[in-house]
């Protein structure tokens, strides 16, 4: 799971995901809601963002890991 840095969008990490996938890794790049990616987007306070980031990652990982267990 690739988690973009503060105020950066997922598209800025597609190169990294593509490179890792070319070596056989399963890769997901998440986007964090209200993380100031765009000048017009609403952002939250840093403590709120830090609280939500692990939950965003978990939300992205759960479906990937549940599919893996079924195989």
Secondary structure, DSSP 8 states (H G I E B T S, - for coil): -EE--TT--GGGGHHHHHHHHHTT----EE--TTS--STTS----HHHHHHHHHHHHHHHHHHHHHHHHH-
